Amino acid sequence: VYYCPSYITGVCSSQMELAGDASPVELTIQECAFFQGIEVGEACPKGDGDLVNYVCYDIDGVGTMVDGETCLECLPPPEVMETPPPSPTPSETPTVSPSQLPTPKPTPCVCEPDTLTASWLCGSTVYYCPSYITGVCSSQMELAGDASPVELTIQECAFFQGIEVGEACPKGDGDLVNYVCYDIDGVGTMVDGETCLE
């Protein structure tokens, strides 16, 4: 089990049981971003195995484990959350759902596998992840009228990763106009749902 200590303090107990209760392996912020985009059955970015399942956690640390066919609600270990909130039935609109994870876009224009989505134009505001990039794509800034970009926390970056062009942004009051995928050298590809611009 690989996990992001920047996002959660404990791993879903059901997932740990499937792993034979071996100690989970911590991921760096950058590694977490690469793990966000893989689907069940695909090769993991780290280690030599394929993805068996993943867990989406809400703000209270309650997780939903997804194996590609079924979902199982699971709670973090007792020492992490002493009194988990009651949840008799799974929420119809969980805070984080599998549909919010990055998936291959249905358009011809997609981000390359070795890139990270790290800046988003919502309405007329650019949001970016300073943990991933040091500067925002100049083409995207021009579309925002060169207003100063807004920094996102690590947790906010994770929520931004899953949105598609035209959907409401997790922060602010605008819809997503475009996003930029950056390679290891900081070169970005701006995607607006129909076209790509380097």
C-alpha positions as CSV (number, residue, x, y, z in Angstrom):
1,V,0.0,0.0,0.0
2,Y,1.3,3.4,-1.0
3,Y,-0.2,6.5,0.5
4,C,0.1,10.3,0.6
5,P,0.9,11.5,4.2
6,S,0.3,15.1,3.1
7,Y,-3.4,14.2,2.5
8,I,-4.2,11.6,5.1
9,T,-2.9,10.5,8.5
10,G,-4.0,6.9,8.3
11,V,-4.7,4.3,5.7
12,C,-8.1,2.6,5.2
13,S,-8.1,-0.5,7.4
14,S,-9.8,-2.6,4.8
15,Q,-7.1,-1.8,2.3
16,M,-4.4,-2.6,4.8
17,E,-6.0,-6.0,5.5
18,L,-5.9,-6.9,1.8
19,A,-2.2,-6.0,1.9
20,G,-1.6,-8.4,4.7
21,D,-1.2,-5.5,7.2
22,A,2.3,-4.8,5.8
23,S,3.5,-1.2,6.7
24,P,2.3,1.3,4.1
25,V,4.9,3.2,2.0
26,E,4.9,7.0,2.1
27,L,4.9,8.9,-1.2
28,T,6.3,12.3,-1.9
29,I,4.0,15.1,-3.1
30,Q,5.2,14.6,-6.6
31,E,4.8,10.8,-6.5
32,C,1.2,11.3,-5.2
33,A,0.4,13.4,-8.2
34,F,1.6,10.7,-10.6
35,F,-0.4,8.0,-8.7
36,Q,-3.6,10.1,-9.1
37,G,-3.9,9.3,-12.8
38,I,-3.7,5.5,-12.9
39,E,-6.6,3.2,-13.2
40,V,-7.2,-0.3,-11.7
41,G,-5.1,-2.8,-13.6
42,E,-2.5,-0.4,-14.9
43,A,1.1,-0.5,-13.8
44,C,1.8,1.6,-10.7
45,P,4.3,4.5,-11.1
46,K,6.3,3.0,-8.2
47,G,7.1,-0.6,-7.4
48,D,6.6,-3.5,-9.8
49,G,2.9,-4.3,-9.4
50,D,-0.4,-3.2,-11.1
51,L,-3.0,-1.2,-9.3
52,V,-5.4,-3.5,-7.4
53,N,-7.5,-0.8,-5.8
54,Y,-7.5,2.8,-4.5
55,V,-9.2,4.7,-1.7
56,C,-10.9,8.1,-1.9
57,Y,-11.0,9.9,1.4
58,D,-13.4,12.7,2.5
59,I,-12.5,15.6,4.7
60,D,-13.1,13.5,7.8
61,G,-10.8,10.7,6.7
62,V,-13.6,8.3,5.8
63,G,-12.6,6.3,2.7
64,T,-14.3,4.5,-0.2
65,M,-12.2,1.7,-1.6
66,V,-12.6,1.2,-5.3
67,D,-11.4,-1.9,-7.2
68,G,-12.9,-1.1,-10.6
69,E,-16.1,-3.1,-10.0
70,T,-17.2,-2.4,-6.5
71,C,-17.0,0.3,-3.8
72,L,-16.5,-0.5,-0.1
73,E,-16.8,2.2,2.5
74,C,-13.9,1.9,5.0
75,L,-12.7,3.8,8.1
76,P,-9.2,4.7,9.0
77,P,-7.5,2.8,11.8
78,P,-9.1,3.6,15.3
79,E,-6.0,5.5,16.5
80,V,-6.4,7.9,13.6
81,M,-10.1,8.6,14.0
82,E,-11.4,7.8,17.5
83,T,-15.1,8.3,16.8
84,P,-15.8,8.0,13.1
85,P,-19.0,9.8,11.9
86,P,-22.0,7.6,11.4
87,S,-22.7,6.8,7.7
88,P,-25.5,4.2,7.3
89,T,-25.5,4.5,3.5
90,P,-22.8,5.7,1.2
91,S,-23.2,9.3,0.2
92,E,-24.6,9.9,-3.3
93,T,-22.2,12.8,-3.7
94,P,-19.0,12.0,-1.8
95,T,-16.5,14.7,-1.3
96,V,-14.0,12.8,-3.4
97,S,-15.2,10.2,-5.8
98,P,-13.6,8.0,-8.4
99,S,-15.0,10.3,-11.1
100,Q,-12.9,13.1,-9.7
101,L,-9.7,11.2,-10.3
102,P,-7.8,12.1,-13.5
103,T,-8.9,9.8,-16.3
104,P,-8.0,9.9,-20.0
105,K,-9.9,12.8,-21.5
106,P,-12.5,11.9,-24.2
107,T,-11.0,14.5,-26.5
108,P,-8.0,14.0,-28.8
109,C,-6.1,16.6,-26.7
110,V,-4.7,14.9,-23.6
111,C,-1.8,15.3,-21.2
112,E,1.1,13.0,-21.6
113,P,1.6,10.3,-19.0
114,D,4.9,11.8,-17.8
115,T,3.4,15.2,-17.0
116,L,1.5,16.8,-14.1
117,T,-1.5,19.0,-14.2
118,A,-0.5,21.9,-12.0
119,S,-2.4,25.1,-13.0
120,W,-6.0,25.8,-13.8
121,L,-7.9,28.8,-15.3
122,C,-11.2,29.1,-13.5
123,G,-13.3,32.0,-14.8
124,S,-10.6,34.7,-14.9
125,T,-8.4,33.4,-12.1
126,V,-5.4,31.1,-12.4
127,Y,-4.9,28.6,-9.6
128,Y,-1.6,26.7,-9.3
129,C,0.3,24.2,-7.2
130,P,3.6,25.7,-6.0
131,S,4.6,22.3,-4.7
132,Y,4.8,21.1,-8.4
133,I,5.8,24.1,-10.4
134,T,7.7,27.4,-9.9
135,G,6.0,29.4,-12.6
136,V,2.7,29.3,-14.5
137,C,2.4,28.9,-18.3
138,S,2.5,32.4,-19.8
139,S,-0.3,31.6,-22.3
140,Q,-2.6,30.8,-19.5
141,M,-1.6,33.9,-17.6
142,E,-2.4,36.1,-20.7
143,L,-5.9,34.6,-20.8
144,A,-6.4,35.6,-17.2
145,G,-5.5,39.1,-17.9
146,D,-2.1,38.7,-16.2
147,A,-3.7,38.8,-12.8
148,S,-1.5,37.2,-10.1
149,P,-2.1,33.5,-9.9
150,V,-3.5,32.0,-6.6
151,E,-1.5,29.4,-4.8
152,L,-3.2,26.2,-3.8
153,T,-2.4,24.0,-0.8
154,I,-1.4,20.4,-1.3
155,Q,-4.9,19.2,-0.4
156,E,-6.6,21.8,-2.8
157,C,-4.3,20.6,-5.6
158,A,-5.6,17.1,-5.2
159,F,-9.2,18.2,-5.5
160,F,-8.3,20.3,-8.6
161,Q,-6.7,17.3,-10.3
162,G,-10.0,15.7,-11.1
163,I,-12.1,18.4,-12.7
164,E,-12.8,18.7,-16.4
165,V,-13.2,21.7,-18.7
166,G,-16.6,23.3,-18.1
167,E,-17.1,21.9,-14.6
168,A,-17.3,24.1,-11.5
169,C,-13.9,24.6,-9.9
170,P,-13.4,23.4,-6.3
171,K,-12.3,27.0,-5.3
172,G,-13.7,30.3,-6.5
173,D,-16.9,30.8,-8.4
174,G,-15.9,30.1,-12.0
175,D,-16.0,27.0,-14.2
176,L,-12.8,25.5,-15.5
177,V,-11.7,27.1,-18.8
178,N,-8.4,25.2,-19.3
179,Y,-5.6,23.5,-17.4
180,V,-1.9,23.1,-18.1
181,C,0.1,19.8,-17.9
182,Y,3.8,20.4,-17.1
183,D,6.8,18.1,-17.9
184,I,9.8,17.6,-15.7
185,D,11.5,20.7,-17.2
186,G,8.5,22.9,-16.5
187,V,7.3,23.1,-20.1
188,G,3.5,23.2,-20.2
189,T,0.7,22.0,-22.5
190,M,-2.5,24.0,-22.1
191,V,-5.7,22.0,-22.7
192,D,-9.1,23.6,-23.2
193,G,-11.0,20.5,-24.0
194,E,-10.7,20.8,-27.7
195,T,-7.1,22.0,-28.5
196,C,-3.6,21.8,-27.0
197,L,-1.1,24.7,-27.0
198,E,2.4,24.3,-25.9
